[in-house]
Amino acid sequence: MIKIGQIYKHKYSPEMICITYIEEGNIRVIRPDGKVYTHFTEQDIDFWWNKIHEYPTWNEAVNNKEFRHE
């Protein structure tokens, strides 16, 4: 189940995203460089991404060293 605060890594590249918003099947994500994408679907996430970590909030997720590549 996809939830706000989860961090995903792309299956075929080093790219990472964090889930920041979910409403009626529309998923908004943020990348470590700050770019926001607003039209992800659950099928997109399941097909292209692997969950690597989960935090209680998206704010905690984007502020951890793993997501910021420190």
C-alpha positions in Angstrom: 0.0 0.0 0.0 1.4 3.4 -1.0 1.5 6.0 1.8 2.7 9.5 2.4 6.2 9.5 3.8 7.5 6.5 1.8 10.7 6.7 -0.2 11.2 4.8 -3.4 14.2 4.1 -5.6 13.8 3.6 -9.4 14.3 0.0 -10.4 16.7 0.9 -13.3 18.4 4.1 -12.1 19.6 5.8 -8.9 16.7 8.2 -9.0 14.6 8.5 -5.8 11.2 9.9 -4.9 9.2 10.6 -1.8 5.4 10.4 -1.6 4.0 13.7 -0.4 0.3 13.7 -1.3 -2.3 11.1 -2.3 -5.9 11.9 -3.3 -8.3 10.0 -5.5 -5.6 7.9 -7.2 -3.4 11.0 -7.9 0.0 10.7 -6.2 2.4 13.7 -5.8 6.1 13.0 -5.3 9.2 15.1 -4.7 12.8 14.3 -5.8 15.9 15.0 -3.8 16.6 18.0 -6.1 13.3 19.5 -5.1 11.4 18.9 -8.3 7.7 17.9 -7.7 5.7 15.6 -10.0 1.9 15.7 -9.6 0.5 13.0 -11.8 1.9 9.6 -10.6 -0.5 6.7 -10.3 -0.3 3.6 -8.0 0.4 1.6 -11.2 3.4 3.9 -12.1 4.9 3.4 -8.6 4.3 -0.4 -8.6 5.8 -0.9 -12.0 8.9 1.4 -11.9 9.8 1.9 -8.2 10.9 -0.1 -5.2 10.1 1.1 -1.7 13.2 1.4 0.3 12.0 3.2 3.5 9.0 4.6 5.2 8.6 7.6 7.6 5.6 8.9 9.6 5.5 12.1 7.5 6.9 13.2 4.1 8.8 16.0 5.9 10.8 13.5 7.9 11.4 11.4 4.8 12.9 14.3 2.7 15.1 15.5 5.6 16.9 12.2 6.2 20.4 11.6 4.9 19.4 8.7 2.7 17.0 10.8 0.6 19.4 13.8 0.4 22.3 11.5 -0.6 24.6 12.6 2.2 
